[in-house]
Amino acid sequence: MRVFRINILILLLTLGVAVSGQEDSLSVYLATAAKNNPEVRAAFAGYQASLRRVNAAGALPDPQLEIGFFLQPMDIIDGRQIADITLMQMFPWFGVNKAARTEAMHMSRMAFQQFREARNRIFLQVYTSWYRLFQLKRQLSFLQESRDYLHQLENLALAGLRSDEGMSSPGMTDVLRIRIELAEAENSIENTVSALKAETARFNALLNRPADTRLFIPDSIKTMEIETELPLLLEKAKANSPMLGMISAEEDGIRAKALMDKRMGYPMLGVGIQYSVIGKRTGVHVPVGHMNGDDMIMPMLSVTLPIYRNKYKAQQEANAHLLEARKEQYQATINNLESELYMAGHDLQEAARMIRLLDKQEQLALSAYRLMLTDYSSGATQLGQLLEMQRELLNFRLQKAQATAEYNINAALIKNLISDFEINE
């Protein structure tokens, strides 16, 4: 019986939750995702391409060069015409090129907001996967700890059997029941290890790294501090949201295009020059004193006549409808942001309440388990009751790890909605 009581004392001393502080490296992983994730890099390349288009927008049309040769020189009064060379430069109406550059600049703004939206989306996925990894790691730790408790209970039960005379049926039943619980615990551990490997591969994929790259996950995390006042959050979302920024930039681009389309309906002017190559004309009938064989230069002016007005009117009407569509889309996006902020805030507060509740329940269950374990050694508590309390304690711990992960995931979602991600490298 002495060995039996010593084992109980050892088990009681190991029932506390061990939490080791570790500096988490989430900010490093976020920075890595920002640099290496293909989706983010593709969006940034698109933004760089849009910047190059600004330089090209609003440029003058290419000059037109026409060269014509006569297969047989044509006799004219002052010689024989051999070839004509014509160079013409067209000029759009005043303000067309400026409007084109303005539209390209707004499209570049839109591309930058698309890059920000892609980056924030990846950041949210990194946050979510990170906290899932933490949850799974804590789950694995609790399951292993629970398995160790069961092994110690098994030793206690076997010690109780040896202290009695013979192998009593109730005592052996207790041993078998504990082993059933152990088999279930081992299966849960294997499932959690498999889920941890899968989530690790997903996390590494976000960072564009090999699936089996080792991760450093802290043993404990704090709940993120986040503003929960909806009016303030909504104002931040309106000011920072990439989706709203995209719509606003596109709306400005449509206005610039509308101005460009309007002025494209005005005449285009062309200025050019024609150079005619004239050979000398020979013969007795050549007038004396004329410019025989002198090349000719002729300045030219051309004007387009935009008389088919229906296409220009249709373009203006289309631009007006596009502007109306973007205004409605802007308001719809604000409504969606407000709705998502409401839901994320609700889920955040619910997770916070759940964490507080589970923390109390865990402490109470731990105290009850310790008392029941002592009573079990004296026969005052049956094994079934002890195992049930042990399962409840494990369940509270698993739920608390899940609630902590859910809290931080919802906090990250709010950060995504207000575009408030920060990286501390």
Phi, psi and omega in degrees: 000334180295316178299320180301314181291324177297319179296322177298317180298317180297318181295320179296323182288341183260009186277347181291158178273117180274125180234118179253130180284137179215135179292118181277152186247032181299319181299325178294318180293323177297317178297321178296319179296320180297327182273325192251339185297128183299323181295318178292317180296322179295318179295322179291322177296322176298321177295317179298321178297320180295327177296322180292330180291335179298319180294327182279332183292144177080004178287154178293151174300152179297139176298151179254125179244123179239130179233123180234131179247139174274127178297326172233118182309137184267128180287128172234180187298318187258023176146207181235118183284121184261317184203159174236133176238122184237131176236124184228134176240123179266144180236119176296168179295155184305130176095348182294313181295321178296319178295323178295318178294321178297318178298317180296323178296319179291325176293328175292320174301318179297318179295324178294320177293327175295320176298315178299319180295319178295318179297315180296323179296318177293320177302316180297320179294323177295313177304311183299313180295322180299313182286334172293320177298317177299316180300315181293322178295316177295320179299316179297319180297316180293321179294318178295320178296319178296321177298319178297320177300318181295321177298320179291324175296322178299317178296321177297317181295318178294322177296323177295323178295317181292331179284337177275169177274109178083179181262092183290150180298314178299320180295318179292327177297320177299318179298316181294321179296321178295322180291329174296316178297323179296319179297319178293320179297318179298319179296318178296322178295316179297318178297320180292320177299318179296316179296324179294320178295318180295317180291326176297318178296320178296317180297316180294328177296324177296331179266002180059048180235164176304147187298330185264014178298134185289140178246152177248100184255129182291156178284338179213153178224156175263154175288137182292141175275125185215144176290137182241359178287116187300314180303317179294318179297320181294322177296319177296320179297318179297324183281329191244347188299125176297327180297315177294323177298320178297314181296317180297317179295319179294322178297316177296323178295323178294321178297317179296321179292324178298319177294320179295317180296323179297315182282341173291343176281356176269163181298149171258139181256143178233136178235133182203188181212143176240132181241120181254128179269118185244125175268161181288142178261131182249157178134168184285343184264012180284123180297140180278136176092352177281168182278063182291118178085003179279129177294153184244140176240129182230113172297148183227148176224130179231153180222130174280151181242092182283072184271345179269089191279345185299321182292324178289323177295320180296321178296319178295319178294320178297318179297322178296319178292322178296320178297317179297321179296319181292325177297317178293321178296323179298313180293321178297322179294320176298317179298318179294320177298317180297316179297315181292325177294320176302310184294317180296320177295320177297313180296325179297312181293323178296318178295322179296317178296321180294322178298315180297318180296313183292329177297316177294315182296323179297315181296319179293317180296323179295317178296316180296320180296319179297317178295316182294326178295320177295318180294329181297324180293334180263359178087004181282340180235137179276158183297322180303317178294321179295317179294322178297317178294324178296321178294320179296318178300315178298318181297318178299318181293319179294318179294324179294318177298319179294316180297322178296318177296317180297320178301310183290327177295318178291325175297319177294324177297318177296318177300322179293319182294326179262003179054059185238037178280136176234144179241124175251098183277000000 
